[in-house]
């Protein structure tokens, strides 16, 4: 399962992340990858998993530079102020823990 949060920043990025994890828990998929420009999202994911004692773990975190193509795709939906101070997209892969 893949979710791209595009140029959403907190608190919206965190709300969307929580909804995505909740849907993932009900889905048959074994992994969820969330892409986000929000620098605090990795910390927020870890906190959400720990606070609810979810049977999930972060498998990987990868970082890619934001491209002009990314910015162009966000142009109609987001203000430039939403993404002008960040340079990377983080991809966080979460897996269901075996019980």
Secondary structure as a PSIPRED ss2 file (coil, helix, strand):
# PSIPRED VFORMAT (PSIPRED V4.0)

   1 X C   1.000  0.000  0.000
   2 X E   0.000  0.000  1.000
   3 X E   0.000  0.000  1.000
   4 X E   0.000  0.000  1.000
   5 X C   1.000  0.000  0.000
   6 X C   1.000  0.000  0.000
   7 X C   1.000  0.000  0.000
   8 X C   1.000  0.000  0.000
   9 X C   1.000  0.000  0.000
  10 X C   1.000  0.000  0.000
  11 X C   1.000  0.000  0.000
  12 X H   0.000  1.000  0.000
  13 X H   0.000  1.000  0.000
  14 X H   0.000  1.000  0.000
  15 X H   0.000  1.000  0.000
  16 X H   0.000  1.000  0.000
  17 X H   0.000  1.000  0.000
  18 X H   0.000  1.000  0.000
  19 X H   0.000  1.000  0.000
  20 X H   0.000  1.000  0.000
  21 X H   0.000  1.000  0.000
  22 X H   0.000  1.000  0.000
  23 X H   0.000  1.000  0.000
  24 X H   0.000  1.000  0.000
  25 X H   0.000  1.000  0.000
  26 X H   0.000  1.000  0.000
  27 X C   1.000  0.000  0.000
  28 X C   1.000  0.000  0.000
  29 X C   1.000  0.000  0.000
  30 X C   1.000  0.000  0.000
  31 X E   0.000  0.000  1.000
  32 X E   0.000  0.000  1.000
  33 X E   0.000  0.000  1.000
  34 X E   0.000  0.000  1.000
  35 X E   0.000  0.000  1.000
  36 X E   0.000  0.000  1.000
  37 X C   1.000  0.000  0.000
  38 X C   1.000  0.000  0.000
  39 X C   1.000  0.000  0.000
  40 X C   1.000  0.000  0.000
  41 X H   0.000  1.000  0.000
  42 X H   0.000  1.000  0.000
  43 X H   0.000  1.000  0.000
  44 X H   0.000  1.000  0.000
  45 X H   0.000  1.000  0.000
  46 X H   0.000  1.000  0.000
  47 X H   0.000  1.000  0.000
  48 X H   0.000  1.000  0.000
  49 X H   0.000  1.000  0.000
  50 X H   0.000  1.000  0.000
  51 X H   0.000  1.000  0.000
  52 X C   1.000  0.000  0.000
  53 X C   1.000  0.000  0.000
  54 X C   1.000  0.000  0.000
  55 X C   1.000  0.000  0.000
  56 X E   0.000  0.000  1.000
  57 X E   0.000  0.000  1.000
  58 X E   0.000  0.000  1.000
  59 X E   0.000  0.000  1.000
  60 X E   0.000  0.000  1.000
  61 X E   0.000  0.000  1.000
  62 X E   0.000  0.000  1.000
  63 X E   0.000  0.000  1.000
  64 X E   0.000  0.000  1.000
  65 X E   0.000  0.000  1.000
  66 X C   1.000  0.000  0.000
  67 X C   1.000  0.000  0.000
  68 X H   0.000  1.000  0.000
  69 X H   0.000  1.000  0.000
  70 X H   0.000  1.000  0.000
  71 X H   0.000  1.000  0.000
  72 X H   0.000  1.000  0.000
  73 X H   0.000  1.000  0.000
  74 X H   0.000  1.000  0.000
  75 X C   1.000  0.000  0.000
  76 X C   1.000  0.000  0.000
  77 X C   1.000  0.000  0.000
  78 X C   1.000  0.000  0.000
  79 X C   1.000  0.000  0.000
  80 X H   0.000  1.000  0.000
  81 X H   0.000  1.000  0.000
  82 X H   0.000  1.000  0.000
  83 X C   1.000  0.000  0.000
  84 X C   1.000  0.000  0.000
  85 X C   1.000  0.000  0.000
  86 X C   1.000  0.000  0.000
  87 X C   1.000  0.000  0.000
  88 X E   0.000  0.000  1.000
  89 X E   0.000  0.000  1.000
  90 X E   0.000  0.000  1.000
  91 X E   0.000  0.000  1.000
  92 X E   0.000  0.000  1.000
  93 X E   0.000  0.000  1.000
  94 X E   0.000  0.000  1.000
  95 X E   0.000  0.000  1.000
  96 X E   0.000  0.000  1.000
  97 X C   1.000  0.000  0.000
  98 X C   1.000  0.000  0.000
  99 X C   1.000  0.000  0.000
